[in-house]
Amino acid sequence: MNLFKKLALSVALVLPVAVNADTISPETYSATLGLGESVTITKTVTIEESVTSGVLDIVFLIDTSGSMGSVINAAKTAASNLLAGLSGFGSLATGTGYYSEPGSGLNTDLTTDAVAGAAAINAINLGDGGYGGDFPEEGIHAVKLAAENTSWRPGSSRFVIALGDATFKESDGSTLAGAQAALAANDVTFIGIDFGNMTQTSWGGIDPTLLATATGGSIVSSSISPSALIASILAGVEDSFATYSKVSVDDLGAGMPGVDVSVACLTADTGACVGDSAVGSFDRSISRSFTFAVTFTGKEVGTHDFLTHGLVGGSIVASEKDSITVTGVSVPEPSGMLLLGIGLLGLGMARRRIKA
């Protein structure tokens, strides 16, 4: 039984169980370079069976229509323990929003403060945006708003998690295609937590499975209790990490303008190296290692401290610290060295002719 299934056994169980974290090694690296000088080292990214060192950004969208009172109360009761469980995946930031009829919207942007995050969930109330007028609710508009207006952190694994018991509808100028495009443009995964009829299109509306499938997410059925809600959300997030197709290394621009960082993939486990990335059909059933040649080039005088990350699908799963000192000694380009050599050779020949 892995970390997150253990976390979901009880609302009271919120402390992470010790497991191996994804890593990038060496954990630190330092070098002194002249202007224009480069050094290349090998970095190894190891992807373990569970994610415990990722960067997660999650927006919770809660259906606030008249039938959702018990679910909202369960979410409020579960809030603190839910965020503690999700923090087992790594650095967590959460925001909130609501959808109903005739209104939907965002309440809070992302915060890494767990107390503030739990308070934001507790601030959502039945009837926010209306109590609903027919079966489908305004989930499409809320999802589009969340994807486009959340302050997503660079390199984060991004989720919109909707809690509801009805299908979605298009409203306020937001369409299914527009919501799908907004999720894709911001690399956001959609997860639906279904409390009864979220996919029941015979009653009208849009099945949010269309959003989940398009983004690599899922629809997870849940009963109405704090512990069940925690288990369902953890299961949905964990499932999104189970398989992956791309591993890479990147400083996400943090080294510039002082240090340029370039990467070439060296080994790709069972996959293949394509440029700067390892690509293939990977899963977290076993630990897997990938190696990369990382080249640092001095661009600006000074000491530059920054993080370089191991990325899965563009999302951070591990980080290490680099410290590169760039001195004022300029290293000539090869063409410059060649010209200098020719010039010195010519000078030497001239001096010999004068002596003769």
C-alpha positions as CSV (number, residue, x, y, z in Angstrom):
1,M,0.0,0.0,0.0
2,N,1.5,3.3,-1.1
3,L,1.8,6.6,0.7
4,F,-1.4,8.2,-0.4
5,K,-3.7,5.2,0.1
6,K,-2.4,5.1,3.7
7,L,-3.2,8.8,4.0
8,A,-6.7,8.2,2.8
9,L,-7.5,5.5,5.4
10,S,-8.5,8.0,8.0
11,V,-9.2,11.7,8.3
12,A,-6.9,11.8,11.4
13,L,-3.9,10.3,9.5
14,V,-2.2,13.3,8.0
15,L,1.5,12.7,8.5
16,P,3.4,11.5,5.4
17,V,4.9,8.0,5.5
18,A,8.6,7.8,4.7
19,V,9.1,6.9,1.0
20,N,11.7,7.7,-1.5
21,A,11.4,11.1,-3.2
22,D,12.2,11.8,-6.9
23,T,15.7,13.3,-7.0
24,I,18.1,15.1,-9.2
25,S,21.8,14.6,-8.5
26,P,24.3,15.9,-7.7
27,E,22.3,17.8,-5.0
28,T,24.5,20.8,-5.4
29,Y,27.1,21.9,-7.9
30,S,29.4,24.9,-8.0
31,A,32.0,26.2,-10.5
32,T,34.0,29.3,-11.4
33,L,33.9,30.3,-15.1
34,G,35.3,33.1,-17.2
35,L,33.0,35.2,-19.4
36,G,32.0,32.9,-22.3
37,E,33.5,29.8,-20.7
38,S,31.4,26.7,-20.3
39,V,31.5,23.5,-18.2
40,T,29.4,20.4,-18.8
41,I,28.4,17.9,-16.0
42,T,26.1,14.9,-15.9
43,K,22.9,15.2,-13.9
44,T,20.8,12.1,-13.0
45,V,17.1,12.3,-12.5
46,T,15.5,9.4,-10.6
47,I,11.8,9.0,-10.7
48,E,10.4,6.9,-7.9
49,E,7.2,5.0,-7.4
50,S,5.4,7.9,-5.6
51,V,5.5,11.6,-6.0
52,T,6.6,13.3,-2.8
53,S,8.7,16.2,-3.9
54,G,6.6,17.8,-6.6
55,V,5.1,21.3,-6.9
56,L,1.3,21.2,-6.9
57,D,-1.1,24.0,-7.7
58,I,-4.8,23.0,-7.1
59,V,-8.0,25.1,-7.5
60,F,-11.0,23.5,-5.9
61,L,-14.3,24.3,-7.6
62,I,-17.4,23.4,-5.5
63,D,-20.9,23.1,-6.8
64,T,-23.0,25.3,-4.5
65,S,-26.5,24.4,-5.8
66,G,-29.2,23.4,-3.5
67,S,-28.5,19.6,-3.4
68,M,-24.8,20.1,-2.3
69,G,-25.2,21.1,1.3
70,S,-23.9,17.8,2.8
71,V,-20.9,17.7,0.4
72,I,-20.0,21.3,1.3
73,N,-20.2,20.5,5.0
74,A,-18.0,17.5,4.4
75,A,-15.5,19.6,2.5
76,K,-15.3,22.1,5.3
77,T,-14.8,19.4,7.9
78,A,-12.1,17.7,5.7
79,A,-10.3,20.9,4.7
80,S,-7.3,20.9,7.0
81,N,-6.7,17.1,6.7
82,L,-7.2,17.2,3.0
83,L,-4.5,19.8,2.5
84,A,-2.2,17.9,4.8
85,G,-2.7,14.8,2.8
86,L,-2.1,16.7,-0.5
87,S,1.1,18.2,0.9
88,G,2.4,14.6,0.8
89,F,2.9,15.1,-2.9
90,G,5.2,18.1,-2.3
91,S,5.0,21.9,-2.2
92,L,1.2,22.6,-2.3
93,A,-0.7,25.8,-3.2
94,T,-4.5,25.9,-3.3
95,G,-7.2,28.3,-4.4
96,T,-11.0,28.1,-4.5
97,G,-14.0,28.9,-6.6
98,Y,-17.7,27.9,-7.0
99,Y,-20.2,27.1,-9.7
100,S,-24.0,26.9,-9.6
101,E,-26.7,28.8,-11.5
102,P,-27.0,31.6,-12.4
103,G,-23.5,32.4,-11.2
104,S,-20.0,31.0,-11.0
105,G,-16.6,32.4,-10.2
106,L,-13.3,32.3,-8.3
107,N,-13.0,33.2,-4.6
108,T,-9.3,33.0,-3.9
109,D,-6.1,32.8,-5.8
110,L,-3.3,30.3,-4.9
111,T,-1.8,30.3,-1.4
112,T,0.9,28.1,0.0
113,D,-0.4,28.8,3.6
114,A,-2.4,25.7,4.6
115,V,-4.4,27.6,7.2
116,A,-5.4,30.2,4.7
117,G,-6.2,27.5,2.2
118,A,-8.4,25.6,4.6
119,A,-10.2,28.9,5.6
120,A,-10.9,29.6,1.9
121,I,-12.6,26.2,1.6
122,N,-14.6,27.0,4.7
123,A,-15.7,30.3,3.2
124,I,-17.6,28.6,0.4
125,N,-21.3,28.4,1.2
126,L,-24.5,26.7,-0.2
127,G,-26.2,29.1,-2.6
128,D,-23.0,31.1,-3.6
129,G,-23.9,32.0,-7.2
130,G,-27.4,30.8,-6.8
131,Y,-29.2,27.6,-5.8
132,G,-29.5,26.2,-9.3
133,G,-32.4,26.3,-11.7
134,D,-32.2,23.1,-13.7
135,F,-30.0,20.0,-13.5
136,P,-26.7,21.1,-15.3
137,E,-24.6,23.7,-13.4
138,E,-22.2,26.4,-14.7
139,G,-19.1,24.2,-14.4
140,I,-17.7,25.0,-17.9
141,H,-17.4,28.8,-17.1
142,A,-15.9,28.1,-13.7
143,V,-13.3,25.8,-15.2
144,K,-12.4,28.2,-17.9
145,L,-12.0,31.0,-15.3
146,A,-9.8,28.9,-13.1
147,A,-7.5,27.8,-16.0
148,E,-7.0,31.3,-17.3
149,N,-7.0,33.5,-14.2
150,T,-5.1,31.4,-11.6
151,S,-1.5,32.5,-10.8
152,W,0.0,29.2,-11.6
153,R,3.6,28.7,-10.4
154,P,6.3,28.0,-13.0
155,G,6.9,24.3,-13.3
156,S,3.9,23.3,-11.2
157,S,1.6,20.3,-11.7
158,R,-1.7,22.1,-12.1
159,F,-5.1,20.8,-11.2
160,V,-8.7,22.0,-11.3
161,I,-10.7,19.7,-9.0
162,A,-14.5,20.1,-9.2
163,L,-16.8,18.7,-6.5
164,G,-20.3,18.2,-7.8
165,D,-23.4,16.1,-8.3
166,A,-24.6,17.3,-11.7
167,T,-23.4,17.7,-15.3
168,F,-21.9,21.0,-16.6
169,K,-23.5,23.6,-19.0
170,E,-22.1,26.3,-21.3
171,S,-22.8,29.8,-20.0
172,D,-21.6,33.4,-19.9
173,G,-19.9,33.0,-23.3
174,S,-17.8,30.0,-22.1
175,T,-18.0,26.9,-24.3
176,L,-16.8,23.3,-23.8
177,A,-14.2,23.9,-26.6
178,G,-13.1,27.1,-24.9
179,A,-12.7,25.4,-21.5
180,Q,-10.7,22.6,-23.1
181,A,-8.5,25.1,-24.9
182,A,-7.9,27.1,-21.6
183,L,-6.9,23.9,-19.7
184,A,-4.5,22.9,-22.5
185,A,-3.0,26.3,-22.9
186,N,-2.1,26.4,-19.2
187,D,-1.2,22.7,-18.9
188,V,-4.0,22.1,-16.3
189,T,-5.4,18.6,-15.4
190,F,-9.1,18.4,-14.7
191,I,-10.4,16.0,-12.0
192,G,-14.1,15.6,-11.2
193,I,-15.2,14.3,-7.8
194,D,-18.6,12.8,-8.5
195,F,-21.2,12.7,-5.7
196,G,-24.0,11.1,-7.7
197,N,-24.8,12.3,-11.2
198,M,-21.9,14.3,-12.6
199,T,-21.8,12.2,-15.7
200,Q,-25.5,11.6,-16.1
201,T,-26.1,13.2,-19.5
202,S,-29.6,11.7,-19.9
203,W,-30.7,14.5,-17.6
204,G,-29.1,17.1,-19.8
205,G,-25.8,18.9,-19.8
206,I,-22.2,18.2,-20.7
207,D,-20.3,15.2,-19.2
208,P,-17.1,16.6,-17.5
209,T,-15.4,13.4,-18.5
210,L,-14.7,15.3,-21.7
211,L,-12.5,17.7,-19.8
212,A,-10.8,15.0,-17.8
213,T,-10.0,12.8,-20.8
214,A,-8.6,15.7,-22.7
215,T,-6.2,16.6,-19.9
216,G,-5.1,13.3,-18.6
217,G,-7.4,13.6,-15.5
218,S,-10.3,11.5,-14.3
219,I,-13.7,11.4,-12.8
220,V,-13.7,9.8,-9.3
221,S,-16.9,8.7,-7.6
222,S,-17.2,9.5,-3.9
223,S,-19.6,9.1,-1.0
224,I,-20.5,12.0,1.2
225,S,-18.1,12.0,4.2
226,P,-14.9,13.8,5.0
227,S,-12.8,10.7,4.9
228,A,-14.3,9.5,1.5
229,L,-13.8,13.0,0.0
230,I,-10.1,13.0,1.1
231,A,-9.6,9.5,-0.3
232,S,-11.3,10.4,-3.6
233,I,-9.2,13.5,-4.2
234,L,-5.9,11.9,-3.3
235,A,-6.7,8.9,-5.6
236,G,-7.5,11.3,-8.5
237,V,-4.3,13.3,-8.1
238,E,-2.2,10.1,-7.6
239,D,-3.7,8.5,-10.7
240,S,-2.6,11.5,-12.8
241,F,1.0,10.8,-11.8
242,A,1.0,7.1,-12.5
243,T,2.2,7.2,-16.0
244,Y,4.4,9.7,-17.8
245,S,6.1,10.2,-21.2
246,K,8.7,12.9,-20.9
247,V,11.6,13.6,-18.4
248,S,13.9,16.6,-18.7
249,V,16.2,18.9,-16.8
250,D,15.7,22.7,-16.9
251,D,16.5,25.8,-14.7
252,L,13.3,27.4,-16.1
253,G,15.4,30.5,-16.9
254,A,16.5,31.0,-13.3
255,G,20.2,31.2,-14.2
256,M,19.8,34.1,-16.7
257,P,21.1,36.6,-17.3
258,G,24.2,35.5,-15.5
259,V,24.4,31.9,-16.6
260,D,23.0,30.1,-19.7
261,V,22.0,26.5,-19.1
262,S,21.7,24.0,-22.0
263,V,20.8,20.3,-21.8
264,A,21.2,17.2,-23.8
265,C,19.6,13.8,-22.9
266,L,22.2,11.0,-22.5
267,T,20.2,7.9,-21.3
268,A,16.4,7.4,-21.2
269,D,15.7,4.1,-19.3
270,T,13.4,2.2,-21.6
271,G,12.6,5.2,-23.8
272,A,14.7,7.2,-26.2
273,C,16.6,10.5,-26.0
274,V,15.2,13.2,-28.2
275,G,17.2,16.4,-27.9
276,D,17.0,17.6,-24.3
277,S,14.4,15.1,-23.2
278,A,13.9,11.4,-22.4
279,V,10.7,10.3,-24.1
280,G,8.7,7.0,-23.9
281,S,5.9,5.2,-22.2
282,F,7.0,5.2,-18.5
283,D,5.1,4.3,-15.3
284,R,5.8,4.5,-11.6
285,S,5.7,0.8,-11.0
286,I,9.5,0.9,-10.5
287,S,12.2,3.4,-9.9
288,R,13.7,4.8,-13.2
289,S,16.8,6.8,-13.8
290,F,17.6,9.2,-16.7
291,T,20.9,11.1,-17.3
292,F,21.5,14.4,-18.9
293,A,24.5,16.5,-20.0
294,V,24.0,20.0,-18.5
295,T,26.2,22.8,-19.8
296,F,26.7,26.1,-17.9
297,T,28.1,29.1,-19.8
298,G,29.1,32.3,-18.0
299,K,27.3,35.3,-19.4
300,E,27.5,38.0,-16.7
301,V,30.1,38.7,-14.0
302,G,29.0,37.7,-10.5
303,T,28.0,34.8,-8.3
304,H,24.7,33.3,-9.5
305,D,22.8,30.9,-7.3
306,F,19.7,29.2,-8.8
307,L,17.8,25.9,-8.9
308,T,17.9,23.3,-11.6
309,H,14.9,21.0,-11.7
310,G,14.1,17.4,-12.8
311,L,10.8,17.7,-14.7
312,V,8.2,15.2,-15.6
313,G,6.0,16.4,-18.4
314,G,7.3,19.9,-17.8
315,S,6.4,19.8,-14.0
316,I,8.9,19.9,-11.2
317,V,9.4,16.7,-9.3
318,A,12.9,17.4,-7.8
319,S,15.3,20.4,-7.5
320,E,18.9,21.0,-6.7
321,K,21.0,24.1,-6.2
322,D,23.7,25.4,-8.6
323,S,26.2,28.2,-7.7
324,I,28.2,29.5,-10.7
325,T,30.7,32.3,-10.2
326,V,31.5,34.2,-13.4
327,T,34.7,36.2,-13.4
328,G,35.7,39.1,-15.6
329,V,38.3,37.1,-17.5
330,S,36.9,36.7,-21.0
331,V,37.5,33.4,-22.9
332,P,38.1,34.1,-26.6
333,E,35.9,32.3,-29.1
334,P,37.7,29.6,-31.2
335,S,37.7,31.9,-34.3
336,G,39.3,34.6,-32.2
337,M,42.0,32.3,-31.0
338,L,42.7,31.3,-34.6
339,L,43.0,34.9,-35.7
340,L,45.3,35.7,-32.7
341,G,47.5,32.7,-33.7
342,I,47.8,33.8,-37.3
343,G,48.6,37.3,-36.2
344,L,51.4,36.1,-33.9
345,L,52.8,33.9,-36.6
346,G,52.9,36.8,-39.0
347,L,54.6,39.0,-36.4
348,G,57.3,36.3,-35.8
349,M,58.0,35.9,-39.5
350,A,58.3,39.7,-39.9
351,R,60.8,39.9,-37.1
352,R,62.9,37.1,-38.6
353,R,62.9,39.0,-42.0
354,I,64.1,42.2,-40.2
355,K,66.9,40.3,-38.5
356,A,68.0,38.7,-41.8
